Amino acid sequence: VGLPLPREEARQRLESLRGLVAALGPVNLRAIGEQEALASRIDRLTRQVEDIEGARTALASLLEHLDRVLRERFRETFEAVSAEFGRLFVRLFEGGAAHLELLDETPEAEPGLEVIVRLPGKPPRSLAALSGGERVLVALALLFAMLRVHPSPFCVFDEVEAALDDANTKRFATLLRDLATSTQIIIITHNKGTMEAADILYGVTMQEPGVSSVLSVRLGTRPAPPDGRLEPAKVAVESAR
């Protein structure tokens, strides 16, 4: 029978194959078990990767939903505050117009806010062109607008009306009285017009050096609220050290 290769070449080929077989080393009898363990681990890791991918998809969907809901609620609140701001502006300035505008409403950026005001009998102006008292009234209109849209149970004001004249202080006091129907208010002031709108007055004096005295006057000219916080038809003066 004729060989496909010459004898010498076949012998060299055989020696080469024997060398390759020897290089493989002894037969690993545990190879089948190791292959099964490795396949099981790969299957387990594959399932974990699929769970992570599913969780990432669900989280991305949730974030998109939350972002959409937040933007819708922000838009609703913004429009309500802008409308209330316009009404309070007309009330404080006895005319004119005002509203809020959003700037740069791209989905990737936080929108800015611009206040547009037109005083009675004057063209629209920026806030920088207004006087100190006018800027205070604009800020108060915006603050009270936000409190009307989302009332707070408790508010503290610190001389917010210091730059106002007597007429504007009276308008500010009417807003305070309206807000006091649903919110407890503490205001620090030296303005007599604001004090006249208060239910209770507290004054701190120092009749003796280093000793402060607190005087409280509970006004009784207004009816008490439903919670009974005030006592009508009674004026009390107290002193404490």
Order of alpha helices (4+ residues) and beta strands (2+ residues): alpha-alpha-beta-beta-alpha-beta-alpha-beta-alpha-beta-beta-beta
